[in-house]
Amino acid sequence: MRKQSNVAQPLVQASLIGEAIDAGPVLVFVFDEDGRYVAANQQACDELGYERDELVTLTIDDVAESPERASVGRMKLTRKDGSTFVFEYRSQEALVAGLTVYVAVGWPADEVVSEALSPRRRSARARG
């Protein structure tokens, strides 16, 4: 087996981390200083009921009731279908590619295992 070069290894690791976060069991949102979503993982899109390209046209104010810029907290989010859930999160400012962004990672606070799954994941689980 050939060893990967020192340059390729960080790129492979970054790719793996990106794919793992996208498929992961938590909601991940990245937004800019104006509160505009610039990225979100698949679980976040599924939970809110938006396609990724739709979600990145929105701001925090479009989906959150009384959003706060706290590093730890809870806020009510509204899905595309109008239903709501409480989002428990941790967030942090980060410098990515020279841009200041904020990364929020969390989960539905009121989740019950069977209800915590997004409609897409519930239907996939039901199909077995």
C-alpha positions in Angstrom: 0.0 0.0 0.0 1.4 3.4 -1.0 1.6 6.2 1.6 -0.3 9.3 0.7 1.8 12.5 0.4 1.8 14.9 3.2 -0.1 17.4 1.0 -2.8 14.9 0.0 -3.4 13.6 3.5 -4.9 16.9 4.9 -7.1 17.2 1.8 -8.4 13.6 2.3 -9.0 14.3 5.9 -10.9 17.5 5.1 -13.0 15.7 2.6 -13.8 12.9 5.0 -14.7 15.3 7.7 -17.0 17.3 5.3 -18.8 14.1 4.2 -19.1 12.9 7.8 -20.6 16.2 9.0 -23.0 16.3 6.0 -24.3 12.8 6.8 -24.1 13.2 10.6 -26.9 12.9 13.1 -26.8 16.6 14.2 -27.9 19.8 12.5 -25.0 22.0 11.3 -25.6 25.5 10.1 -22.9 28.0 8.9 -24.0 31.6 8.6 -22.3 35.0 7.9 -22.2 38.2 10.0 -25.6 39.3 8.5 -27.2 36.0 9.6 -27.5 34.6 6.1 -27.1 30.9 5.8 -24.0 30.1 3.7 -24.0 26.3 4.3 -25.9 23.6 6.1 -25.6 19.8 6.4 -28.2 17.4 5.0 -29.7 16.7 8.4 -30.4 20.4 8.9 -32.0 20.7 5.5 -34.1 17.6 6.1 -35.2 18.7 9.6 -36.3 22.1 8.2 -37.8 20.6 5.0 -35.7 22.7 2.6 -33.4 21.7 -0.2 -29.9 23.1 0.4 -30.2 25.6 -2.4 -33.4 27.0 -0.8 -32.0 27.1 2.7 -28.9 29.2 1.7 -31.2 31.9 0.3 -32.6 32.4 3.9 -31.5 34.2 7.0 -31.7 33.1 10.6 -34.6 35.5 11.0 -36.5 33.6 8.3 -36.6 30.4 10.4 -35.8 31.3 14.0 -38.1 33.0 16.5 -36.2 35.6 18.4 -32.7 34.5 17.4 -29.8 35.3 19.7 -26.1 35.3 19.1 -25.3 33.2 22.1 -22.6 30.5 22.1 -25.0 28.1 23.8 -28.7 28.2 23.8 -32.1 27.1 22.6 -34.4 28.7 20.0 -37.6 27.8 18.2 -37.1 27.1 14.5 -39.9 27.0 11.9 -39.9 24.3 9.2 -40.9 25.0 5.7 -44.3 23.4 6.4 -44.9 25.8 9.3 -44.4 23.3 12.1 -41.9 24.3 14.8 -39.3 22.7 17.1 -36.9 23.8 19.7 -33.3 23.8 18.5 -30.6 23.3 21.2 -27.2 24.4 20.0 -23.7 25.5 20.5 -22.2 28.1 18.1 -18.8 29.7 17.6 -17.3 32.3 15.3 -14.7 30.8 12.9 -12.4 32.2 10.2 -12.9 30.1 7.1 -11.1 30.9 3.8 -10.5 34.4 5.2 -14.2 35.0 6.0 -15.7 35.3 9.4 -18.6 32.9 9.8 -20.5 31.4 12.6 -21.0 27.6 13.0 -24.0 26.3 15.0 -24.3 22.6 15.8 -27.3 21.2 17.5 -30.4 19.0 17.7 -34.1 19.2 18.3 -34.3 19.8 22.1 -37.7 18.2 22.5 -36.8 15.2 20.5 -38.2 11.8 21.1 -36.3 9.1 19.2 -39.2 8.3 16.8 -40.1 11.9 16.3 -36.5 13.2 16.1 -36.0 11.8 12.6 -36.9 14.0 9.7 -39.7 12.9 7.4 -37.1 11.6 4.9 -35.2 9.6 7.5 -38.5 8.3 9.0 -39.6 7.0 5.7 -36.2 5.4 5.0 -36.3 3.7 8.4 -39.8 2.4 7.7 -38.7 0.9 4.4 -36.1 -1.0 6.4 
